[in-house]
Amino acid sequence: MRSSSSGAASSTADLIKRFGAFELDLRSAELRKDGIVVKLQPHPFRVLALLVDRAGELVTGDVLKKALSGHETYVDFALGP
Protein backbone atom coordinates (compact mmCIF):
# COMPACT_ATOMS: atom_id res chain seq x y z
CA MET A 1 0.00 0.00 0.00
CA ARG A 2 1.19 3.50 -0.66
CA SER A 3 1.43 5.84 2.30
CA SER A 4 1.90 9.52 2.79
CA SER A 5 4.25 11.07 5.29
CA SER A 6 2.38 14.32 5.82
CA GLY A 7 1.69 13.73 9.52
CA ALA A 8 0.01 11.52 12.07
CA ALA A 9 -3.55 12.68 11.32
CA SER A 10 -3.28 11.98 7.62
CA SER A 11 -1.48 8.67 8.13
CA THR A 12 -4.34 7.49 10.36
CA ALA A 13 -6.82 8.58 7.70
CA ASP A 14 -4.73 6.73 5.08
CA LEU A 15 -5.32 3.51 7.04
CA ILE A 16 -9.08 3.70 6.51
CA LYS A 17 -10.30 3.69 2.91
CA ARG A 18 -13.96 4.48 2.21
CA PHE A 19 -15.86 3.58 -0.95
CA GLY A 20 -19.64 3.56 -1.22
CA ALA A 21 -21.16 1.88 1.84
CA PHE A 22 -17.83 0.19 2.60
CA GLU A 23 -14.93 1.02 4.86
CA LEU A 24 -11.62 -0.84 4.61
CA ASP A 25 -9.56 -0.60 7.79
CA LEU A 26 -5.98 -1.48 6.93
CA ARG A 27 -4.87 -1.32 10.57
CA SER A 28 -7.33 -3.94 11.85
CA ALA A 29 -7.65 -5.77 8.49
CA GLU A 30 -11.42 -5.37 8.55
CA LEU A 31 -13.96 -4.63 5.84
CA ARG A 32 -17.16 -3.01 7.08
CA LYS A 33 -20.41 -2.34 5.23
CA ASP A 34 -22.58 0.28 6.90
CA GLY A 35 -20.54 -0.31 10.09
CA ILE A 36 -21.05 -4.09 10.10
CA VAL A 37 -17.93 -6.27 9.75
CA VAL A 38 -17.82 -8.35 6.56
CA LYS A 39 -15.68 -11.45 7.03
CA LEU A 40 -12.80 -11.74 4.59
CA GLN A 41 -9.95 -14.18 4.72
CA PRO A 42 -6.44 -12.69 4.60
CA HIS A 43 -5.73 -13.33 0.91
CA PRO A 44 -8.92 -11.71 -0.46
CA PHE A 45 -8.39 -8.83 1.99
CA ARG A 46 -4.90 -8.18 0.56
CA VAL A 47 -6.27 -8.23 -3.00
CA LEU A 48 -9.06 -5.80 -2.07
CA ALA A 49 -6.62 -3.51 -0.25
CA LEU A 50 -4.37 -3.39 -3.31
CA LEU A 51 -7.28 -2.65 -5.65
CA VAL A 52 -8.67 0.07 -3.37
CA ASP A 53 -5.24 1.63 -3.04
CA ARG A 54 -4.96 1.75 -6.84
CA ALA A 55 -8.54 2.83 -7.56
CA GLY A 56 -8.89 4.06 -11.13
CA GLU A 57 -5.70 2.30 -12.26
CA LEU A 58 -5.29 -0.86 -14.29
CA VAL A 59 -3.92 -3.57 -11.99
CA THR A 60 -2.30 -6.34 -13.99
CA GLY A 61 -1.82 -9.96 -13.01
CA ASP A 62 1.90 -9.30 -12.67
CA VAL A 63 1.26 -6.52 -10.15
CA LEU A 64 -1.02 -8.82 -8.17
CA LYS A 65 1.56 -11.62 -8.25
CA LYS A 66 4.30 -9.30 -6.99
CA ALA A 67 2.10 -7.88 -4.24
CA LEU A 68 0.94 -11.30 -3.09
CA SER A 69 4.15 -13.26 -3.51
CA GLY A 70 5.80 -14.55 -0.39
CA HIS A 71 2.47 -15.32 1.26
CA GLU A 72 1.49 -18.85 2.21
CA THR A 73 -1.18 -19.13 -0.50
CA TYR A 74 -0.17 -20.23 -4.00
CA VAL A 75 -2.20 -18.85 -6.87
CA ASP A 76 -1.62 -20.10 -10.41
CA PHE A 77 -2.29 -17.00 -12.48
CA ALA A 78 -1.60 -18.89 -15.72
CA LEU A 79 -4.84 -20.86 -15.49
CA GLY A 80 -7.66 -19.40 -17.52
CA PRO A 81 -11.29 -20.18 -18.25
ChimeraX attribute file (.defattr): number of C-alpha atoms within 10 A of each C-alpha:
attribute: neighborCount
match mode: 1-to-1
recipient: residues
	/A:1	13
	/A:2	7
	/A:3	10
	/A:4	9
	/A:5	9
	/A:6	8
	/A:7	8
	/A:8	10
	/A:9	9
	/A:10	12
	/A:11	13
	/A:12	12
	/A:13	11
	/A:14	19
	/A:15	16
	/A:16	16
	/A:17	15
	/A:18	16
	/A:19	10
	/A:20	7
	/A:21	9
	/A:22	16
	/A:23	19
	/A:24	22
	/A:25	18
	/A:26	17
	/A:27	10
	/A:28	9
	/A:29	16
	/A:30	18
	/A:31	23
	/A:32	15
	/A:33	14
	/A:34	11
	/A:35	10
	/A:36	11
	/A:37	13
	/A:38	14
	/A:39	11
	/A:40	13
	/A:41	10
	/A:42	13
	/A:43	13
	/A:44	10
	/A:45	17
	/A:46	18
	/A:47	14
	/A:48	15
	/A:49	19
	/A:50	18
	/A:51	16
	/A:52	16
	/A:53	15
	/A:54	13
	/A:55	11
	/A:56	8
	/A:57	9
	/A:58	9
	/A:59	12
	/A:60	8
	/A:61	11
	/A:62	10
	/A:63	12
	/A:64	15
	/A:65	14
	/A:66	9
	/A:67	14
	/A:68	17
	/A:69	12
	/A:70	9
	/A:71	9
	/A:72	8
	/A:73	10
	/A:74	10
	/A:75	10
	/A:76	8
	/A:77	10
	/A:78	6
	/A:79	6
	/A:80	5
	/A:81	2
